[in-house]
Amino acid sequence: MSYRIGSNNTQDVQASIKQGFEKLRYALFANRNSSNGYDLTPENEGQTVNPFVNYTVKGRVYYNFSYKLSLSGSARLYDQEQEAALR
């Protein structure tokens, strides 16, 4: 697990786990990244980067049928919410 924080309340949190048995292994990963946004050109309308939060979740599974035959599969989900003032 790790946690990082930066300017403009930028935060990045992630966690992962891996585990294996005789023929079966799996791995899980989760991440949350967010920011309050920032404005590099205050004289212009709008922000350079609007506030946002995004999430990523990934899972992977492996199965070894034999020394020469194995199967693996994975899935990934990503979701983002961003505040944007469209005019």
C-alpha angles and dihedrals in degrees: 000000000000137000127194129180128190143168120312088031091288108172132184121186124176138171133182139178133190126189135171138193130183097295103355128074132171140182130198128192131183130182136181120191124179144161138184087225128237142230121224093176109042091172089067124071116259133019128287089231120014121217111278145168126197136182131203125189123180132180131185131182130190129192125188112207092177141333091284102033128061137153130209135179136179141186132196130195124194126183129176133185118191130178109228127169106210115191 
